[in-house]
Amino acid sequence: MRTKPPTLLALAAAGLATALSLSGCFGAPANSEGPGGGADSTPTATAAVTPTPCQVSPAELFIYLQGDKAKFAEAGSPAALSDLVCVSNFAAAKIEAKAGASAATEYVLFSQNVQNGHWTVLAVGASGICAGKAPDAVAAVLPGCSAA
């Protein structure tokens, strides 16, 4: 009796598993009555967002800020960043002004590209820095996002 090589059987099993899992992606959503939904098809409220442990340090984000010459100048060419708060792929940090500089507390907002891990400076300012740049639920948690 001739048997199939184990790798061929494994590939066939993986293909079947993929086909079965994809079949759940099509058709009516859960808790609905077919296409168009039913009484339960109303969107639910967005869940509250809480800060997550940061996978980046203030020092690393400071390097990204320095790399954006325009935003670095807008931030007043600060000495460092501190008080980092992260939510999802967003981070906000307090700008530490250089010694002797007297300025209002300002923050910088970053967004991480989940494909390559790089961070981008989105905004600098004392308040409202998340407007149009981060989802409302995220902005509710990050410092510097509320309007003054």
ZAMARGU-4260 file (C-alpha; in steps of 0.2 Angstrom, whole numbers, plus 5000, padded with zeros to 4 digits):
<rodrens>
0) 5000/5000/5000 | 5006/5017/4995 | 5005/5032/5008 | 5006/5050/5005 | 5021/5060/5012
5) 5017/5068/5028 | 5021/5086/5021 | 5007/5083/5008 | 4995/5078/5021 | 4999/5092/5032
10) 4997/5105/5018 | 4980/5097/5013 | 4974/5098/5032 | 4980/5116/5033 | 4971/5120/5017
15) 4955/5112/5023 | 4957/5122/5040 | 4959/5138/5030 | 4944/5135/5019 | 4933/5131/5034
20) 4939/5146/5044 | 4936/5158/5029 | 4918/5151/5027 | 4914/5159/5043 | 4919/5176/5036
25) 4905/5176/5023 | 4887/5177/5026 | 4876/5186/5039 | 4885/5194/5054 | 4882/5186/5071
30) 4867/5191/5080 | 4858/5197/5064 | 4844/5190/5054 | 4853/5188/5038 | 4858/5202/5026
35) 4853/5219/5032 | 4853/5213/5050 | 4839/5213/5062 | 4834/5221/5079 | 4852/5217/5085
40) 4861/5225/5071 | 4863/5243/5079 | 4881/5247/5082 | 4887/5246/5100 | 4895/5260/5110
45) 4914/5261/5108 | 4923/5252/5123 | 4933/5263/5135 | 4951/5264/5131 | 4965/5263/5144
50) 4983/5266/5143 | 4994/5251/5138 | 5012/5248/5143 | 5023/5258/5131 | 5034/5247/5120
55) 5045/5263/5117 | 5054/5275/5128 | 5054/5293/5129 | 5072/5294/5124 | 5068/5284/5108
60) 5053/5295/5104 | 5064/5310/5107 | 5075/5304/5093 | 5060/5303/5081 | 5055/5321/5086
65) 5073/5327/5083 | 5072/5319/5066 | 5057/5330/5061 | 5065/5346/5060 | 5049/5357/5058
70) 5041/5348/5073 | 5057/5349/5084 | 5058/5368/5081 | 5039/5370/5084 | 5042/5361/5101
75) 5055/5374/5105 | 5070/5362/5102 | 5067/5354/5119 | 5079/5345/5130 | 5069/5329/5132
80) 5052/5320/5133 | 5044/5313/5149 | 5028/5307/5156 | 5025/5295/5141 | 5007/5288/5139
85) 5003/5275/5126 | 4987/5269/5119 | 4986/5257/5104 | 4998/5264/5091 | 4998/5281/5098
90) 5009/5289/5111 | 5009/5306/5119 | 5024/5314/5130 | 5027/5329/5139 | 5040/5341/5132
95) 5054/5345/5144 | 5060/5363/5139 | 5079/5367/5140 | 5085/5374/5156 | 5081/5392/5158
100) 5067/5392/5145 | 5050/5397/5152 | 5035/5390/5142 | 5018/5382/5146 | 5017/5364/5147
105) 5017/5356/5130 | 5015/5339/5123 | 5019/5329/5107 | 5008/5316/5099 | 5016/5301/5090
110) 5008/5287/5079 | 5017/5271/5076 | 5017/5262/5059 | 5013/5244/5064 | 5020/5238/5048
115) 5038/5244/5051 | 5038/5250/5069 | 5043/5267/5066 | 5035/5282/5075 | 5029/5298/5066
120) 5027/5315/5075 | 5009/5320/5072 | 5007/5336/5082 | 5015/5347/5095 | 5005/5359/5107
125) 4998/5363/5124 | 4981/5356/5121 | 4970/5348/5107 | 4984/5339/5099 | 4974/5324/5095
130) 4960/5333/5085 | 4958/5324/5068 | 4973/5314/5072 | 4968/5301/5084 | 4951/5292/5088
135) 4941/5301/5101 | 4942/5286/5113 | 4961/5287/5112 | 4961/5306/5114 | 4951/5305/5130
140) 4966/5296/5138 | 4981/5304/5131 | 4988/5320/5139 | 4988/5336/5128 | 4973/5330/5118
145) 4959/5339/5127 | 4955/5356/5121 | 4960/5370/5133
</rodrens>
